[in-house]
Amino acid sequence: MNCKFCGKNGYVDKRKFKYRFIRESDYCIAVLAREPYNRGHTLVILKKHRCDIADKNLSLLERKDFIENIYYYSKLLKRKIKNEKGRKPGRIYVAILCDGVKHLHAHLIPRYHPFNEKEKNSYREFFINRDKYEDIKKAIKKQDMGGFWYMFLREKDYKKSYFWKKNKRQRNKERKKIIKLLNSG
């Protein structure tokens, strides 16, 4: 088995997440993302190797625990986490892709309000050919600009985020702080 998350036995090797480990349940673990898009980016990972949410071997108990963990950590992130400007997330985006790592896991990505100018400009560029200018203007004004473009932008530019402007020691300190915060919940 060639899985970045698993050990040789087909189960998640928690040692791979030593500095990012938050907590575990019967069937899942929660860890901070290795390459966070923004503050609080968390992964919920099924312990036993399953390729994706439609894996024929995924049991009902595994599925329930996976969804419950997504729900629990999404609520916890909304309640506890703040970005570098002290703002709480307006939304928690959930992405279950299983492409980069072919093991069932969900990305929980806090989206902080309000959108900044770079994000507003990016949104205009993404959708100007599809949507009317007036519709784009309204969406920006209401801070209701959808999510896929936002995740794409985060994927593309994550190394430019506040987290990556810190040195390795500062990043590890930041991770510990977030883990402590999430475990106090």
C-alpha atoms as one frame of an Amber mdcrd trajectory, in Angstrom:
protein
   0.000   0.000   0.000   1.350   3.385  -1.015  -0.679   5.848   1.099   0.783
   9.009   2.643  -1.516   8.619   5.673  -1.264   4.877   6.362   1.248   2.575
   7.905   1.857  -0.866   6.410  -1.216  -2.291   8.155  -3.706  -0.145   6.198
  -4.488   2.133   9.141  -3.525   5.748   9.716  -0.095   6.045  11.289  -0.591
   8.771  13.934   3.173   9.284  14.166   3.011  10.953  10.737   0.926  13.692
  12.351   2.998  14.098  15.503   3.019  17.909  15.573  -0.407  18.382  14.026
  -2.521  15.808  15.892  -5.649  17.231  17.559  -7.757  14.308  18.722  -9.169
  10.936  17.703 -12.482   9.105  17.824 -13.231   5.419  17.263 -12.852   5.635
  13.475 -11.228   8.999  12.709  -8.460  11.363  13.662  -8.414  15.139  13.375
  -5.187  16.957  12.521  -4.160  20.400  11.392  -3.388  20.572   7.680   0.309
  20.305   6.844  -0.050  23.111   4.320  -2.880  25.224   5.754  -4.804  27.536
   3.438  -5.586  29.703   6.450  -5.707  29.576  10.261  -7.571  26.529  11.542
  -7.472  24.456   8.318  -8.191  20.983   9.720  -8.342  17.483   8.269 -10.687
  14.740   9.451  -9.152  11.430   8.361 -10.709   7.980   8.507  -8.329   5.682
  10.420  -8.794   2.631   8.211  -7.739   2.995   4.593 -10.680   3.709   2.327
 -10.216   5.392  -1.056 -13.179   7.769  -0.919 -16.699   8.306   0.445 -18.120
   5.760  -2.038 -15.667   2.979  -1.110 -17.695  -0.259  -1.040 -15.922  -1.360
   2.152 -16.828   1.788   4.108 -19.003   0.607   7.001 -22.015   2.447   8.345
 -20.180   3.068  11.648 -17.164   4.517   9.835 -19.412   6.735   7.713 -21.371
   7.995  10.718 -18.229   8.712  12.730 -16.632  10.494   9.769 -19.659  12.762
   9.272 -20.028  13.362  13.034 -16.368  14.426  13.231 -16.803  16.812  10.298
 -19.802  18.318  12.084 -18.059  18.495  15.478 -14.873  20.150  14.201 -16.765
  22.534  11.909 -18.777  23.779  14.901 -15.643  23.929  17.045 -13.731  25.938
  14.438 -16.604  28.406  14.067 -16.766  28.867  17.824 -13.076  28.874  18.790
 -10.791  29.886  15.953  -9.931  33.402  14.816  -7.727  34.590  12.000  -4.672
  36.791  12.439  -6.960  39.847  12.465  -9.080  38.464  15.308 -12.074  37.570
  13.105 -14.097  34.372  13.457 -14.968  32.414  10.327 -18.284  33.131   8.639
 -18.298  29.692   7.021 -16.466  26.403   7.236 -15.954  24.939   3.792 -15.811
  21.143   3.664 -14.001  19.438   0.808 -13.784  15.659   0.361 -11.569  15.227
  -2.674  -9.267  12.241  -2.051  -7.178  12.987  -5.142  -3.810  14.178  -3.808
  -3.930  11.553  -1.066  -6.119   8.622  -2.054  -7.453   8.058   1.460 -10.840
   9.237   2.748 -10.385  12.597   4.445 -12.148  15.939   4.620 -10.624  19.413
   4.584 -12.352  21.860   6.935 -11.384  25.301   5.709 -12.502  28.338   7.700
 -13.584  31.256   5.516 -13.166  34.548   7.284 -15.287  37.658   6.622 -15.113
  40.167   5.175 -13.467  39.424   1.859 -10.382  41.511   1.171  -9.748  43.461
  -2.034  -7.568  40.727  -3.540 -10.366  38.189  -3.025 -12.986  40.530  -4.487
 -10.811  41.163  -7.565 -10.163  37.444  -7.931 -13.906  36.740  -7.784 -14.549
  39.339 -10.514 -11.868  37.780 -12.742 -13.196  34.238 -12.240 -16.804  35.033
 -13.052 -16.841  38.083 -15.340 -17.300  35.893 -18.438 -20.092  33.873 -16.856
 -22.106  36.305 -14.743 -23.443  39.773 -15.330 -21.369  42.588 -13.887 -24.331
  43.741 -11.747 -24.728  40.229 -10.283 -21.035  40.134  -9.406 -21.273  43.545
  -7.771 -24.277  42.424  -5.669 -22.555  39.203  -4.586 -19.464  41.134  -3.490
 -21.547  43.692  -1.612 -23.475  40.953   0.238 -20.265  38.944   0.913 -22.042
  36.043  -0.801 -19.491  34.919  -3.323 -19.585  31.128  -3.142 -16.781  28.774
  -2.298 -15.037  26.861  -5.070 -13.129  29.871  -6.366 -12.113  30.711  -2.781
 -10.668  27.230  -2.212  -8.897  27.382  -5.563  -7.388  30.742  -4.606  -6.268
  29.326  -1.242  -4.745  26.265  -2.919  -2.914  28.456  -5.403  -1.621  31.036
  -2.897  -1.381  29.225   0.453   2.385  29.786   0.671   1.674  33.534   0.713
  -0.552  33.328   3.808   0.363  34.707   7.237   1.327  31.192   8.402   4.051
  30.772   5.801   5.546  34.177   6.541   6.638  32.743   9.891   9.775  30.678
  10.421   9.501  26.957  11.223   9.723  27.488  15.001   6.974  30.118  14.883
   4.794  27.851  12.716   5.165  24.988  15.218   4.291  27.349  18.071   1.211
  28.490  16.130   0.152  24.857  15.565   0.481  24.075  19.291  -1.606  27.128
  20.137  -4.395  26.086  17.746  -4.341  22.457  18.937  -4.594  23.592  22.561
  -7.493  25.883  21.649  -9.358  23.128  19.795  -8.781  20.609  22.588 -10.264
  22.998  25.134 -13.576  22.802  23.274
